Amino acid sequence: MMKILFFMFAAFLVTVFVVQNSDHVMLTLVVGNPIRVRLIFLLLTFFSMGYFWSKWEHLHRERRIRKDLTTTRVNGSN
């Protein structure tokens, strides 16, 4: 229990440190005025998008392979 609490406290301190020490960048969208956002939020956003995209592709690939194996087994037994 102490390890979990220590890890959560350390993660909180690191998060506060990173947010306080990250630079602002100008983000220009397709429409509208440029906005100022912290660089860490942009990095986390794109990291999260990439992570979930890879998980989505992995699930899709597993389903396709499972379907191909099932089709091969059915056709192979005839």
C-alpha positions as CSV (number, residue, x, y, z in Angstrom):
1,M,0.0,0.0,0.0
2,M,2.8,2.4,0.8
3,K,4.4,1.7,-2.6
4,I,1.2,2.6,-4.4
5,L,0.8,5.8,-2.4
6,F,4.5,6.8,-2.9
7,F,4.2,6.1,-6.7
8,M,1.0,8.2,-6.9
9,F,2.6,11.1,-4.9
10,A,5.7,10.9,-7.1
11,A,3.6,10.9,-10.3
12,F,1.7,13.9,-9.0
13,L,4.9,15.8,-8.3
14,V,6.3,15.0,-11.7
15,T,3.1,16.1,-13.4
16,V,3.1,19.4,-11.5
17,F,6.7,20.0,-12.3
18,V,6.3,19.3,-16.0
19,V,3.2,21.5,-16.4
20,Q,4.9,24.4,-14.6
21,N,8.1,24.1,-16.7
22,S,6.6,23.4,-20.1
23,D,6.7,26.1,-22.8
24,H,3.7,27.6,-24.5
25,V,3.5,27.2,-28.3
26,M,1.3,28.8,-30.9
27,L,-1.2,26.3,-32.4
28,T,-2.6,27.4,-35.7
29,L,-5.8,25.6,-36.7
30,V,-7.4,25.5,-40.2
31,V,-9.9,28.2,-39.2
32,G,-9.7,30.9,-36.5
33,N,-6.9,32.6,-34.7
34,P,-3.8,30.8,-33.4
35,I,-4.1,29.7,-29.8
36,R,-1.4,29.3,-27.1
37,V,-1.2,25.9,-25.5
38,R,1.4,24.1,-23.4
39,L,3.7,21.9,-25.4
40,I,3.2,19.0,-22.9
41,F,-0.5,18.9,-23.7
42,L,0.1,18.7,-27.4
43,L,2.7,15.9,-26.9
44,L,0.3,13.9,-24.6
45,T,-2.6,14.4,-27.0
46,F,-0.7,13.0,-30.0
47,F,0.9,10.2,-27.9
48,S,-2.6,9.2,-26.7
49,M,-4.0,9.3,-30.3
50,G,-1.1,7.1,-31.5
51,Y,-1.4,4.7,-28.7
52,F,-5.2,4.2,-29.2
53,W,-4.7,4.0,-33.0
54,S,-2.2,1.2,-32.6
55,K,-4.5,-0.7,-30.2
56,W,-7.4,-0.3,-32.7
57,E,-5.2,-1.6,-35.5
58,H,-4.0,-4.5,-33.4
59,L,-7.6,-5.5,-32.7
60,H,-8.5,-5.2,-36.3
61,R,-5.5,-7.4,-37.3
62,E,-6.4,-10.0,-34.7
63,R,-10.0,-10.2,-36.0
64,R,-8.8,-10.5,-39.6
65,I,-6.3,-13.3,-38.7
66,R,-8.9,-15.1,-36.6
67,K,-11.4,-14.9,-39.5
68,D,-8.8,-16.2,-42.0
69,L,-7.9,-19.1,-39.7
70,T,-11.5,-20.0,-39.2
71,T,-12.1,-19.9,-43.0
72,T,-9.0,-22.0,-43.6
73,R,-10.1,-24.6,-41.1
74,V,-13.6,-24.8,-42.5
75,N,-12.4,-25.1,-46.1
76,G,-9.6,-27.5,-45.2
77,S,-12.0,-30.0,-43.6
78,N,-14.2,-30.2,-46.8
